[in-house]
Amino acid sequence: MAVRRTPALALLLLLAGCGKKEEPAAPPLPAAPAAAPAGTIRELPGGASITTDVNARAPAFARTAFDGKLVRTQDYIGGKVLLIDFWSVFCQSCLQEIPFLKKLHERYAAAGLEVVGVNTDFFPKERILKFMEKTGMALPYALVHDRDQSLAKLFSVEALPVLVLIDSAGWIRMVHLGYRPADEKEIESRVKQACNRIKETVVTLQPVGGTTSFAPPEKGAALLAAGAVPGDFDALAAAGGAFSFAAWRGDSPAVVFFWSIFCQPCRQEFGHLTRLAARPPVAGLKVLAVNVDSTKLRPAATRFLAAEGAGLTGVFDREAPGGRGEVAGRFGVSATPSTFLVGADGAVRASWGGEVGEDTIAAALGGLAGAGAKR
């Protein structure tokens, strides 16, 4: 569940600056551009700040950082604490807060803290980099450009700056709006507490629109459409060794299912697929489960597949540059679950993003009779 702004929180935002002692002025910073363009997320009124406890599952996201590296929830949660900082070059309090965040990173990185900066300005990242270079703003942690503000919307960010603290179990434990120097002690206390409670575990993340993202969204990208032919591909067999899709499928129809250990809808769809494999409505039907998680999660994924994937053939995708796997890229997949029905001729007959029921797949399989599927 994304962080949502309740009416009570909205009222707090309006009243937060009332009745508070004036804070000492922050050290002067290089001036941001004079005026924020239309569409820029506004800055919280000066002197206001609110700390909100939020007990909700963190949403899954994946983005490419300024340095080209992949930043995604699943690579942090389960063994680290994640602190996300939403900011803009037009937000003076954002700029005042950054030195404090750099200190937090230095103090608690060894204890498991990961800080991720999210810049919400809509102009090209080259302009942001130029501003950072001009002002001497060197960040020791990952910086993501949220140019379309989709990540900000995912976390219901309506004013800046905003800090979101996610613990190692995948729960949002704090949302902090605004910045005052007096807030630093409380924020650091929350971070320290979360780091002290880190427990290595496999967790599930909050799906967004029924799916769990594992690769950055690509403009215009879509799941492989009906009629397209994915062709042969290689993967890593769950039991070890190489896997060839063409050799495995032969001339049989197949269901190709992309999944992640972090994805709750995937876990539910396993039940549908194992029943489908046990009672196939089309003779010779095979079911392939393609895991898209990082290498470090393969032992957990293997155990889950052995326990819940009766009748399914499990493989691991090969991770390609940018975070999307080779097989997932071939099918246009960046979120799980994603499911495809491939006919006996090797062409895609249907595709679904999100959890899909066995009745829906069975109905699509029924349409293969005229396409040369075996019965």
Buried (B, 14 or more C-beta within 10 A) or exposed (E): EBBEBEEEBEEBBEEBBEEEEEBEEBEEBEEBBEEBEEEBBEBBBEBBBBBBEBEBBBBBBBBBBBEEEBBBBBBBBBBBBBBBBBBBBBBBBBBBBBEBBBEBBEBBBEBBBBBBBBBBBBBEBEEBBEBBEEBEBEBEBBBBBBBEBEBBEBBBBBBBBBBBBBBBBBBBBBBBBBBBBEBBEEBBEBBBBBBEEBEEEBBBBBBBEBBBBBBBBEEEEEBBEBEBEBEEBBBBBBEEEEBEBEEBBEEBBBBBBBBBBBBBBBBEBBEBBBBBBEEBBBEBBBBBBBBBBBEEBBEBBBEBBEEBBEBBBBBBBBBBEBBBBEBBBBBBBBBBBBBBBBBBEBBBBBBBBBBBEBEBBBEBBEBBEEEEBEE
